[in-house]
Amino acid sequence: MTVCRECGLAANALTCLLKYGQYPLKPAFSVSTWHRGTCGSCGRATTVTEARDFFYPDFSLLSKAFRERVKEEPAPGRGNYSHEEEQI
């Protein structure tokens, strides 16, 4: 499953709180490969990466309300990204 940054970070935090009673020491893997796609958790079309980059959190812990809110908001700094804008 591929996921967006917002869903991955939130699911990792909730999983660690449930399992260990504290926030994760490392919220995400240091190096990830991101690409345009659809988040498997919230369904938003944005940049996504593999769930393993968030240490395979339990995405079922994310509430429907959180998923709907993330889906409605544009991703910060990544809203209308295109490769043509980078070319000089």
C-alpha positions in Angstrom: 0.0 0.0 0.0 1.2 3.5 -0.8 0.4 6.3 1.6 0.8 10.1 1.8 3.0 11.7 4.4 0.2 13.0 6.6 -1.5 9.6 6.9 1.8 7.8 7.4 3.0 10.1 10.2 -0.4 10.0 12.0 -0.8 6.2 11.8 2.8 5.7 13.0 2.2 8.0 16.0 -1.1 6.3 16.9 0.4 2.8 16.6 3.4 3.7 18.9 1.1 5.3 21.4 -1.1 2.2 21.5 1.8 -0.3 21.6 4.4 1.5 23.7 2.5 4.4 25.4 4.7 7.0 23.8 5.3 8.8 20.5 7.7 7.2 18.0 11.4 8.0 18.4 11.6 8.1 14.7 8.4 9.1 12.8 9.5 8.0 9.4 12.4 6.4 7.6 15.2 8.8 6.7 15.3 8.1 3.0 12.1 7.4 1.0 11.2 7.3 -2.7 8.1 9.5 -3.4 6.0 9.5 -6.5 2.6 10.9 -7.6 -0.2 8.5 -6.8 -3.2 7.9 -4.6 -3.0 7.5 -0.9 -4.3 4.0 0.1 -5.5 5.5 3.4 -7.3 8.7 2.6 -7.7 8.4 -1.2 -6.1 11.7 -2.0 -4.1 12.1 -5.2 -0.7 13.5 -4.0 2.9 12.3 -3.4 3.0 8.9 -1.9 5.5 6.3 -0.6 5.4 2.8 0.7 3.9 2.0 4.2 7.3 0.5 5.2 8.7 4.0 5.3 6.5 4.6 8.3 7.4 1.3 9.9 4.2 -0.5 8.8 1.8 1.3 11.2 -1.8 0.2 11.8 -3.8 2.4 9.4 -7.0 1.1 10.8 -6.4 3.4 13.8 -7.0 6.5 11.7 -10.5 7.7 12.1 -12.8 8.3 9.2 -13.0 12.0 10.2 -9.2 12.3 9.9 -9.1 10.7 6.5 -11.9 13.0 5.3 -10.1 16.1 6.6 -6.8 15.1 5.0 -8.5 14.3 1.7 -10.1 17.8 1.6 -7.0 19.8 2.3 -4.3 20.2 -0.3 -0.9 18.8 0.6 1.3 21.7 1.9 4.0 22.7 -0.6 3.0 19.9 -3.0 -0.3 21.1 -4.3 0.3 21.7 -8.0 3.7 20.3 -8.6 4.8 19.5 -12.2 8.2 18.6 -13.6 7.8 21.3 -16.3 8.2 24.0 -13.6 11.7 22.7 -12.7 13.0 22.9 -16.3 15.1 25.9 -17.1 
